[in-house]
Amino acid sequence: MEKKPLKSSVLRAGRRTFFFDVNLAANNKKYLKVTQSAFVGEGDENKRNTFILFPEDIQNFQSRLSEAVGFLSE
């Protein structure tokens, strides 16, 4: 049985949907699970990709993301 996330939010972007879920690990530490769900092809086939970020990685991830976003607007 899968536990309910502590916090969830959803971002819809065209044919893609991003799910941001804060969960609690077995060691009682929080982590962020980001899942992208997208319809591919002409049917209703749905493809999902997921990655997990732990608290010690969030600051570096956020920094690199901000750097990349800044480059997009140059």
Backbone as a chain_set.jsonl record, in Angstrom:
{"seq": "MEKKPLKSSVLRAGRRTFFFDVNLAANNKKYLKVTQSAFVGEGDENKRNTFILFPEDIQNFQSRLSEAVGFLSE", "coords": {"N": [[0.842, -1.186, 0.0], [0.637, 2.142, -0.936], [1.806, 5.112, 0.578], [0.118, 8.198, 1.31], [1.143, 11.315, -0.063], [2.843, 13.93, 1.809], [2.611, 16.508, 0.928], [1.321, 17.784, -2.074], [1.445, 18.922, -5.466], [0.346, 20.047, -8.695], [1.27, 20.602, -12.06], [0.141, 21.546, -15.102], [1.08, 21.314, -18.47], [0.436, 21.717, -21.501], [0.435, 18.728, -23.274], [1.682, 17.473, -21.267], [2.028, 16.651, -17.807], [3.093, 17.615, -14.629], [3.935, 16.298, -11.524], [4.442, 17.119, -8.196], [5.525, 15.812, -5.346], [5.864, 15.65, -1.881], [7.227, 13.353, 0.168], [7.52, 10.938, 2.861], [10.284, 9.191, 3.905], [11.343, 5.836, 4.847], [13.1, 6.231, 6.925], [12.071, 8.422, 8.186], [12.68, 10.855, 6.984], [12.08, 13.638, 4.894], [11.445, 13.795, 1.351], [11.561, 14.887, -2.086], [9.562, 13.99, -4.757], [9.432, 14.075, -8.169], [7.361, 13.8, -10.884], [6.867, 13.326, -14.301], [4.274, 13.147, -16.541], [3.203, 12.166, -19.685], [1.339, 12.272, -22.712], [1.966, 10.241, -25.423], [2.559, 9.752, -28.897], [-0.203, 8.997, -31.084], [-2.286, 7.795, -29.812], [-3.75, 7.015, -26.633], [-1.561, 6.494, -25.101], [0.422, 6.664, -22.257], [3.292, 8.034, -20.887], [5.589, 7.9, -18.226], [7.965, 9.594, -16.212], [10.174, 9.713, -13.496], [11.878, 11.404, -10.854], [13.861, 11.661, -7.882], [14.531, 13.865, -5.22], [16.592, 14.554, -2.513], [16.72, 16.244, 0.687], [19.359, 17.244, 1.084], [20.218, 17.689, -1.474], [18.64, 19.579, -2.664], [19.234, 22.389, -2.626], [21.473, 22.668, -4.376], [20.288, 21.665, -6.702], [18.233, 23.553, -7.117], [19.78, 25.831, -7.522], [21.169, 25.182, -9.927], [18.977, 24.904, -11.615], [17.923, 27.521, -11.583], [20.058, 28.823, -12.796], [19.972, 27.691, -15.379], [17.408, 28.527, -16.208], [17.81, 31.289, -16.22], [19.578, 31.454, -18.365], [17.882, 30.819, -20.453], [16.38, 33.117, -20.761], [18.099, 34.964, -21.81]], "CA": [[0.0, 0.0, 0.0], [1.435, 3.364, -1.047], [1.394, 6.174, 1.492], [-0.293, 9.472, 0.741], [2.184, 12.345, 0.106], [2.631, 14.978, 2.81], [2.227, 17.708, 0.165], [1.31, 17.531, -3.518], [0.946, 19.957, -6.361], [0.302, 19.607, -10.083], [1.478, 21.622, -13.082], [-0.216, 21.062, -16.437], [1.791, 22.043, -19.518], [0.079, 21.077, -22.761], [0.184, 17.293, -23.169], [2.468, 16.976, -20.139], [1.621, 17.017, -16.461], [4.152, 17.412, -13.647], [3.456, 16.086, -10.16], [5.453, 17.389, -7.18], [5.053, 15.169, -4.115], [6.772, 15.534, -0.753], [6.933, 12.099, 0.859], [8.313, 10.614, 4.042], [11.017, 7.939, 3.715], [11.288, 4.897, 5.968], [13.896, 6.79, 8.035], [11.347, 9.628, 8.624], [13.18, 12.071, 6.341], [11.278, 14.05, 3.746], [12.095, 13.885, 0.044], [10.702, 15.388, -3.156], [9.437, 13.126, -5.932], [8.888, 14.817, -9.307], [6.951, 12.875, -11.941], [6.316, 13.904, -15.529], [3.394, 12.24, -17.26], [2.946, 12.771, -20.993], [0.725, 11.449, -23.739], [2.882, 10.095, -26.551], [1.927, 9.155, -30.058], [-1.549, 9.458, -31.416], [-3.266, 7.151, -28.942], [-3.792, 7.485, -25.256], [-0.434, 5.931, -24.38], [0.93, 7.598, -21.277], [4.651, 7.72, -20.46], [5.929, 8.584, -16.975], [9.35, 9.655, -15.758], [10.211, 10.187, -12.112], [13.158, 11.508, -10.157], [13.734, 11.95, -6.456], [15.523, 14.784, -4.647], [16.662, 14.527, -1.063], [16.944, 17.597, 1.198], [20.739, 17.698, 0.925], [20.464, 17.993, -2.889], [17.685, 20.585, -3.138], [19.855, 23.702, -2.844], [22.25, 22.596, -5.618], [19.338, 21.509, -7.807], [17.579, 24.846, -7.303], [20.777, 26.734, -8.079], [21.385, 24.824, -11.336], [17.735, 25.21, -12.333], [17.881, 28.978, -11.744], [21.082, 29.148, -13.786], [19.453, 27.292, -16.706], [16.278, 29.412, -16.523], [18.402, 32.565, -16.568], [20.146, 31.33, -19.706], [16.76, 30.812, -21.403], [15.85, 34.472, -20.97], [19.152, 35.863, -22.337]], "C": [[0.884, 1.245, 0.0], [0.885, 4.438, -0.114], [1.015, 7.426, 0.729], [0.826, 10.497, 0.965], [1.817, 13.345, 1.197], [2.129, 16.258, 2.154], [2.307, 17.36, -1.31], [0.896, 18.774, -4.263], [1.139, 19.477, -7.791], [0.496, 20.806, -10.993], [1.144, 20.999, -14.429], [0.439, 21.958, -17.476], [1.527, 21.338, -20.848], [-0.27, 19.613, -22.555], [0.957, 16.651, -22.013], [1.877, 17.465, -18.827], [2.773, 16.681, -15.521], [3.517, 17.307, -12.267], [4.632, 16.298, -9.215], [4.91, 16.857, -5.857], [6.155, 15.139, -3.069], [6.318, 14.314, 0.041], [7.84, 11.929, 2.06], [8.945, 9.245, 3.82], [10.889, 7.062, 4.964], [12.068, 5.406, 7.179], [13.32, 8.109, 8.561], [11.931, 10.927, 8.085], [12.329, 12.36, 5.11], [12.116, 14.034, 2.472], [11.066, 14.343, -0.981], [10.733, 14.411, -4.322], [8.756, 13.938, -7.027], [8.607, 13.808, -10.413], [6.394, 13.669, -13.101], [5.497, 12.812, -16.199], [3.035, 12.912, -18.578], [2.253, 11.768, -21.903], [1.68, 11.427, -24.927], [2.16, 9.417, -27.707], [0.532, 9.694, -30.275], [-2.63, 8.842, -30.543], [-3.271, 7.777, -27.568], [-2.653, 6.893, -24.43], [0.189, 7.011, -23.506], [2.311, 7.148, -20.823], [4.966, 8.544, -19.22], [7.421, 8.498, -16.709], [9.349, 10.267, -14.366], [11.649, 10.361, -11.651], [12.903, 11.977, -8.736], [14.873, 12.862, -6.028], [15.433, 14.716, -3.127], [17.033, 15.919, -0.563], [18.365, 18.117, 0.974], [21.08, 18.07, -0.519], [19.623, 19.157, -3.419], [18.361, 21.91, -3.476], [20.679, 23.712, -4.14], [21.332, 22.469, -6.828], [18.687, 22.852, -8.135], [18.531, 25.858, -7.936], [21.009, 26.456, -9.563], [20.148, 25.119, -12.179], [17.629, 26.708, -12.583], [18.883, 29.438, -12.793], [20.583, 28.845, -15.203], [18.304, 28.199, -17.132], [16.79, 30.788, -16.912], [18.98, 32.559, -17.967], [19.053, 31.351, -20.765], [16.283, 32.222, -21.726], [16.905, 35.451, -21.481], [18.89, 36.165, -23.787]], "O": [[1.773, 1.382, 0.84], [-0.324, 4.648, -0.022], [1.525, 7.684, -0.361], [1.4, 10.552, 2.053], [0.64, 13.579, 1.474], [1.333, 16.998, 2.733], [3.258, 16.712, -1.747], [0.106, 19.58, -3.771], [1.977, 18.619, -8.067], [-0.038, 21.886, -10.741], [1.786, 20.037, -14.85], [0.373, 23.185, -17.392], [2.295, 20.472, -21.266], [-1.155, 19.282, -21.766], [0.893, 15.438, -21.809], [1.302, 18.551, -18.751], [3.358, 15.601, -15.603], [2.672, 18.12, -11.892], [5.701, 15.721, -9.413], [3.945, 17.395, -5.315], [7.256, 14.657, -3.335], [5.185, 14.248, 0.519], [8.8, 12.676, 2.249], [8.247, 8.26, 3.577], [10.389, 7.502, 5.999], [11.748, 5.065, 8.317], [13.993, 8.833, 9.295], [11.705, 11.991, 8.662], [11.917, 11.453, 4.388], [13.33, 14.232, 2.506], [9.86, 14.208, -0.775], [11.802, 14.05, -4.813], [7.643, 14.431, -6.844], [9.492, 13.059, -10.829], [5.564, 14.562, -12.925], [5.972, 11.694, -16.396], [2.617, 14.07, -18.603], [2.541, 10.572, -21.868], [2.145, 12.474, -25.378], [1.257, 8.605, -27.501], [0.146, 10.719, -29.713], [-3.766, 9.315, -30.533], [-2.85, 8.918, -27.377], [-2.755, 6.797, -23.207], [0.448, 8.126, -23.96], [2.482, 6.0, -20.415], [4.656, 9.734, -19.159], [8.055, 7.47, -16.947], [8.617, 11.218, -14.091], [12.527, 9.575, -12.006], [11.884, 12.597, -8.43], [16.025, 12.665, -6.414], [14.354, 14.807, -2.541], [17.609, 16.703, -1.317], [18.554, 19.302, 0.702], [22.111, 18.695, -0.769], [19.88, 19.658, -4.513], [18.077, 22.493, -4.523], [20.591, 24.662, -4.917], [21.571, 23.095, -7.86], [18.604, 23.237, -9.301], [18.126, 26.648, -8.789], [21.044, 27.386, -10.369], [20.265, 25.537, -13.331], [17.278, 27.123, -13.687], [18.594, 30.336, -13.584], [20.756, 29.655, -16.113], [18.231, 28.598, -18.294], [16.262, 31.399, -17.841], [18.884, 33.556, -18.682], [19.276, 31.852, -21.867], [15.833, 32.489, -22.841], [16.634, 36.648, -21.578], [19.655, 36.899, -24.412]]}, "num_chains": 1, "name": "protein.A"}
